[in-house]
Amino acid sequence: MFVINSDSMKLINKERLDAVAEKAKHSERLRMNDNFHDSLEEPVQRLLNAFEVGTVIPIHRHQNTAETYILLRGELHVVFYNAEKVETDRFILNPATEDYGIDVPAGQWHTLEVIRPSVVFEIKMGPYRPFQPEDLL
């Protein structure tokens, strides 16, 4: 018989989404993450990220890694820009319309616009590093 240590499992379910969404509502930034990785130094960063309407996510890029968003609930727009701050593409993510996620290429300027409170499962290569001035548009 195969037994899994339930203490190490990180189940993605309604209760977990509700909990991170509730924390986002009370956060000054109107967003909150729930990391699945144990350290910011890990080579793969996996997390739930909850966003409330009104959160501000600056136009940014990740020069050396792609970033994947899978929307689990809500609705948001992923907006791509060029280096002159001109919008080049807009993608609507909404599970109700079967538009679930997007892979943002490394180096692509982008932001998220939250239309309805949302929770995404986000994956990108680590280690985590805060934005540098050259990564904000």
Order of alpha helices (4+ residues) and beta strands (2+ residues): alpha-beta-beta-beta-beta-beta-beta
